[in-house]
Amino acid sequence: MPTTMPSRYFPRCLAALTFASVTVLVVYAIPIASETPRRVNPVANVTDLGQLAAFLGNGLISSDQGDFGLDRSDFIAAPEVPGGLALRVHYPAGTASPHAAGGDPARAGGLQAYLRFPGPADTAYLQYQVRFQPGFDFVKGGKLPGLFGGSGGSGGDHRDDGFSTRYMWRKGGAGELYAYLPGGSGFGTSLGRGTWTFPAGQWTTIQQGVKLNTPGQRDGVVTVWVNGQQVFSQNDVQLRNTDQLHIDGLFFSTFFGGGDQSWASPSDQYADFANFGVSDRYIPPPDAVSQPAQSAQSR
C-alpha cells in the first residue's frame, strides 16, 4: 500500500519539449483563434497535454480528465527561474470559471488539467513558482494548482471518492488553501484565508504538504509555505474515508472565479508558472526567490 512519494522528486523532463531550432518556428506558426488575446513573446504555444506534462516534469502523466484551455497558454523564456522556462496562462477579458461561464467557451478562461503521478501516495509535497502580471487585478478571486486524489473535486461537485487541495487568490491577492473534501457541500472549504498575500509583478514560491488522514479519523495534515516560510498548517483535516483513496497527482487548475460572472477578469490578464517539484518531504525553495512571504498584516 502506498505511503509516500519516492524519496526524491522526479527530474524535470524539459528535453521532451521541442523548443529548439526549426521546431519552435513551426509550432509558433500555428494560427491563433481570433478570440484569443495577443501573446507576448512566446517560445512556443502549448498544443497538447503531453507538452504540458513534459514541462511540469516530475514523472507526471497527462490525463483527459476534465481538461480545458491549452489554447490560452504559452511557454515563455524566463531566465530568472531555474530551467529558464515558464508557462504563461491567459485570462481573457470577461472570462471566469466554467461554472460561471455556463457552458459558453467564450466566457471561460484559464487552464485546467489533471496530471497523475507514476504511482499514488499518502504524503506528498508540491512546490512551484507563480508570478501575476504587473498591475494584476485580482477582482474577487481565482484558482491556482494543487494536489488531488481519486476523482478530485471542483465546481461545487463534492465526491466521496476524491478530494483536491488547490489554492485561491482572493481580493487584493490574499491567499488560501481551497479544499474539496469528502462529505462537503456547496463550494470548496477555505483554509488559512489571508495568512499570506500574492504580490503582482514578482515570483512567489508556494508549497503545500499534504498527509492523508487515517480513515475514520480527523488526523490529516495540510501545510503551506510561501517563499520558504510556513504560513499555515492544520492537523485535523479529513481528506478521505477509505484507505483506497490516495494522492494521485497535480490538479493544474487556474481561472477567475467563482460561481458567476461577477468574478470575471475585467481585462486581458495573465499569470506565469515555473519550476514545479514533487517530493515526499519538504522541498527547499529555489535560490532565485528571496522575497519574504507577505502576511495579511503587510498588505
C-alpha positions as CSV (number, residue, x, y, z in Angstrom):
1,M,0.0,0.0,0.0
2,P,1.5,3.4,-0.9
3,T,2.5,5.7,1.9
4,T,4.9,8.3,0.4
5,M,6.3,9.7,-2.8
6,P,9.7,8.3,-3.9
7,S,12.5,9.7,-1.8
8,R,13.5,12.3,-4.3
9,Y,11.2,14.3,-6.6
10,F,11.4,13.3,-10.2
11,P,13.7,15.2,-12.6
12,R,12.2,17.7,-15.0
13,C,11.6,16.4,-18.5
14,L,12.3,19.6,-20.5
15,A,14.2,17.5,-23.1
16,A,10.9,16.2,-24.2
17,L,9.8,19.7,-25.3
18,T,10.8,20.6,-28.9
19,F,11.7,24.2,-28.3
20,A,14.9,24.3,-30.3
21,S,15.6,25.5,-33.9
22,V,13.1,25.0,-36.6
23,T,10.5,23.2,-34.4
24,V,9.9,26.4,-32.5
25,L,9.2,28.2,-35.7
26,V,6.8,25.6,-36.9
27,V,4.9,25.5,-33.6
28,Y,4.8,29.2,-33.3
29,A,3.3,29.5,-36.8
30,I,0.1,27.7,-35.7
31,P,-2.8,30.2,-36.2
32,I,-4.3,31.7,-33.1
33,A,-8.0,31.9,-32.9
34,S,-9.4,35.5,-33.2
35,E,-10.9,35.4,-29.7
36,T,-7.6,34.5,-28.0
37,P,-5.7,37.5,-26.5
38,R,-2.5,38.6,-28.2
39,R,0.5,36.6,-27.0
40,V,3.7,38.2,-25.7
41,N,7.0,36.8,-27.0
42,P,6.0,33.1,-26.8
43,V,8.7,30.5,-27.1
44,A,6.0,28.1,-28.2
45,N,2.3,27.7,-27.9
46,V,1.1,24.7,-25.9
47,T,-0.6,22.3,-28.3
48,D,-1.3,19.1,-26.3
49,L,-1.3,17.7,-22.8
50,G,1.9,15.8,-23.4
51,Q,3.8,19.1,-23.8
52,L,2.3,20.3,-20.6
53,A,3.2,17.2,-18.7
54,A,6.8,17.3,-20.0
55,F,7.1,20.9,-18.9
56,L,5.8,20.1,-15.4
57,G,8.2,17.2,-15.2
58,N,8.3,15.0,-12.0
59,G,7.2,12.0,-14.0
60,L,3.7,13.4,-14.4
61,I,1.4,11.6,-16.8
62,S,-1.3,13.5,-18.8
63,S,-4.9,12.6,-18.4
64,D,-8.0,13.5,-20.3
65,Q,-10.0,14.1,-17.0
66,G,-11.6,17.5,-17.3
67,D,-9.0,19.5,-19.2
68,F,-9.5,22.8,-21.0
69,G,-7.7,26.0,-22.0
70,L,-4.5,24.7,-23.7
71,D,-5.1,27.4,-26.4
72,R,-4.8,30.0,-23.7
73,S,-1.3,29.1,-22.7
74,D,2.3,29.6,-24.0
75,F,5.8,28.6,-23.0
76,I,7.9,31.7,-22.5
77,A,11.6,32.3,-21.8
78,A,12.1,33.2,-18.1
79,P,15.9,33.2,-17.5
80,E,15.4,34.3,-13.8
81,V,13.9,31.0,-12.8
82,P,15.6,27.5,-12.7
83,G,15.2,25.9,-16.1
84,G,14.8,29.3,-17.8
85,L,11.2,28.5,-18.9
86,A,7.8,29.4,-17.7
87,L,4.2,28.6,-18.6
88,R,2.1,31.7,-19.3
89,V,-1.7,31.2,-18.8
90,H,-4.0,33.9,-20.2
91,Y,-7.3,35.0,-18.6
92,P,-9.1,36.9,-21.4
93,A,-11.3,39.9,-20.5
94,G,-14.8,38.9,-19.3
95,T,-13.8,35.2,-18.6
96,A,-14.2,33.2,-15.4
97,S,-14.7,29.6,-14.3
98,P,-16.5,27.0,-16.4
99,H,-19.3,27.1,-13.8
100,A,-19.7,30.9,-14.2
101,A,-19.4,30.6,-18.0
102,G,-22.5,28.4,-18.0
103,G,-21.0,26.2,-20.8
104,D,-20.1,29.1,-23.1
105,P,-16.5,28.6,-24.1
106,A,-16.1,32.3,-25.0
107,R,-16.7,33.2,-21.3
108,A,-14.3,30.6,-19.8
109,G,-10.7,31.5,-19.2
110,G,-7.5,30.0,-17.8
111,L,-6.3,26.4,-18.0
112,Q,-7.1,23.1,-16.3
113,A,-5.7,19.6,-16.5
114,Y,-5.3,16.6,-14.2
115,L,-1.8,15.1,-14.3
116,R,-1.1,11.9,-12.5
117,F,2.0,10.7,-10.6
118,P,3.7,7.5,-11.7
119,G,2.1,5.9,-8.5
120,P,-0.2,7.0,-5.7
121,A,1.0,8.3,-2.3
122,D,-0.4,9.1,1.1
123,T,2.1,12.0,1.7
124,A,3.2,14.5,-0.9
125,Y,4.7,18.0,-1.2
126,L,4.1,20.2,-4.3
127,Q,6.1,23.3,-4.9
128,Y,6.1,25.8,-7.8
129,Q,6.6,29.4,-8.6
130,V,3.8,31.8,-9.7
131,R,4.0,35.4,-11.0
132,F,1.0,37.5,-11.7
133,Q,1.5,40.2,-14.3
134,P,2.3,43.7,-13.0
135,G,-0.8,45.6,-12.0
136,F,-2.8,42.3,-11.9
137,D,-6.5,42.9,-10.9
138,F,-7.4,40.1,-8.6
139,V,-11.1,41.1,-8.5
140,K,-12.9,38.7,-6.1
141,G,-10.6,35.7,-6.6
142,G,-9.5,32.7,-8.6
143,K,-7.9,29.3,-8.5
144,L,-4.3,28.0,-8.6
145,P,-2.9,24.5,-8.9
146,G,-2.7,22.0,-6.1
147,L,-2.9,18.2,-5.4
148,F,-5.8,15.8,-5.9
149,G,-6.8,12.3,-5.2
150,G,-9.3,9.9,-6.8
151,S,-11.9,11.7,-8.8
152,G,-10.8,15.1,-7.4
153,G,-13.5,17.7,-6.8
154,S,-14.3,21.2,-8.2
155,G,-17.2,23.3,-9.4
156,G,-19.4,22.5,-6.4
157,D,-19.1,18.8,-7.1
158,H,-18.1,17.0,-3.8
159,R,-17.3,13.3,-4.1
160,D,-16.8,10.6,-1.6
161,D,-14.1,9.1,-3.9
162,G,-12.0,12.2,-4.3
163,F,-10.5,15.4,-2.9
164,S,-8.5,18.3,-4.1
165,T,-6.3,20.9,-2.4
166,R,-5.9,23.8,-4.8
167,Y,-5.1,27.4,-3.8
168,M,-7.2,30.5,-4.3
169,W,-6.2,34.1,-4.6
170,R,-8.8,36.5,-3.2
171,K,-9.4,40.2,-3.4
172,G,-6.1,42.1,-3.2
173,G,-4.1,38.9,-3.6
174,A,-5.0,37.3,-0.3
175,G,-4.1,33.6,-0.4
176,E,-5.7,30.5,0.9
177,L,-5.8,26.7,0.6
178,Y,-9.1,25.8,-1.1
179,A,-10.1,22.2,-0.5
180,Y,-12.8,19.9,-1.8
181,L,-13.3,17.2,0.9
182,P,-15.5,14.1,1.0
183,G,-18.8,14.8,2.5
184,G,-18.6,18.5,1.7
185,S,-21.4,20.7,0.3
186,G,-21.7,23.9,-1.6
187,F,-18.3,25.0,-3.0
188,G,-14.8,24.4,-1.5
189,T,-13.6,24.8,2.0
190,S,-11.4,27.9,2.7
191,L,-8.4,27.1,4.8
192,G,-6.0,29.8,6.1
193,R,-7.5,32.7,4.1
194,G,-5.4,35.8,4.3
195,T,-2.4,34.2,6.1
196,W,-0.3,35.3,3.1
197,T,-0.7,37.7,0.1
198,F,0.3,37.1,-3.5
199,P,2.1,40.2,-4.9
200,A,1.8,41.3,-8.5
201,G,4.8,41.5,-10.8
202,Q,7.2,39.2,-8.9
203,W,7.7,35.5,-8.4
204,T,6.3,33.8,-5.4
205,T,7.4,30.3,-4.4
206,I,4.5,28.3,-2.9
207,Q,4.5,24.8,-1.5
208,Q,1.8,22.6,0.1
209,G,2.4,19.5,2.1
210,V,-0.5,17.0,2.4
211,K,-0.5,14.0,4.7
212,L,-3.7,12.0,4.3
213,N,-5.8,11.1,7.4
214,T,-6.2,7.6,8.8
215,P,-9.7,6.5,7.5
216,G,-12.3,7.3,10.1
217,Q,-10.1,9.8,11.9
218,R,-9.5,13.6,11.6
219,D,-5.7,13.5,11.6
220,G,-4.9,14.6,8.1
221,V,-2.3,17.4,7.8
222,V,-2.1,20.3,5.3
223,T,0.7,22.8,5.5
224,V,1.6,25.8,3.2
225,W,4.9,27.6,2.8
226,V,5.4,30.8,0.9
227,N,9.0,31.7,-0.2
228,G,10.3,29.2,2.3
229,Q,8.3,30.4,5.3
230,Q,5.5,28.4,6.8
231,V,2.3,30.5,6.7
232,F,-0.4,27.9,7.5
233,S,-0.9,24.4,8.9
234,Q,-3.9,22.4,10.1
235,N,-3.7,18.9,11.5
236,D,-7.3,17.8,11.8
237,V,-8.3,17.5,8.2
238,Q,-10.4,14.6,6.9
239,L,-9.4,14.1,3.2
240,R,-10.7,10.5,2.8
241,N,-13.0,7.9,4.3
242,T,-11.2,4.8,2.9
243,D,-7.7,3.6,2.6
244,Q,-8.3,3.0,-1.1
245,L,-8.1,6.8,-1.7
246,H,-4.6,8.3,-2.2
247,I,-2.9,11.4,-3.5
248,D,-2.8,10.7,-7.3
249,G,-1.3,13.8,-8.9
250,L,-1.3,17.5,-9.7
251,F,-4.6,19.3,-10.4
252,F,-3.4,22.2,-12.6
253,S,-6.4,24.5,-12.3
254,T,-6.3,28.2,-12.7
255,F,-9.0,30.7,-13.7
256,F,-11.0,33.6,-12.2
257,G,-14.0,32.6,-10.0
258,G,-16.2,31.9,-8.6
259,G,-19.7,30.9,-9.3
260,D,-20.9,33.8,-11.5
261,Q,-19.6,36.5,-13.9
262,S,-19.0,39.0,-11.0
263,W,-15.7,37.2,-10.6
264,A,-14.6,37.6,-14.2
265,S,-11.3,39.2,-15.2
266,P,-12.0,42.8,-16.2
267,S,-9.3,42.8,-18.9
268,D,-6.9,40.5,-20.7
269,Q,-4.5,39.3,-18.0
270,Y,-2.0,36.5,-17.4
271,A,0.0,34.6,-14.8
272,D,3.3,32.7,-15.2
273,F,4.1,29.4,-13.6
274,A,7.5,27.7,-13.3
275,N,9.8,25.3,-11.5
276,F,7.4,22.5,-10.4
277,G,8.7,20.0,-7.9
278,V,7.1,17.0,-6.1
279,S,8.6,15.0,-3.2
280,D,7.7,13.0,-0.1
281,R,9.3,15.7,2.1
282,Y,9.7,19.5,2.3
283,I,11.4,21.0,-0.8
284,P,13.8,23.9,-0.2
285,P,12.8,27.0,-2.3
286,P,15.0,27.9,-5.3
287,D,17.8,30.4,-4.6
288,A,16.3,32.7,-7.3
289,V,13.5,33.7,-4.9
290,S,14.5,35.7,-1.8
291,Q,11.4,37.8,-1.1
292,P,9.8,37.1,2.3
293,A,6.2,35.9,2.5
294,Q,3.8,38.8,2.5
295,S,1.5,38.4,5.5
296,A,-2.1,39.8,5.6
297,Q,-0.8,42.4,8.0
298,S,1.8,43.7,5.5
299,R,-0.7,44.4,2.7
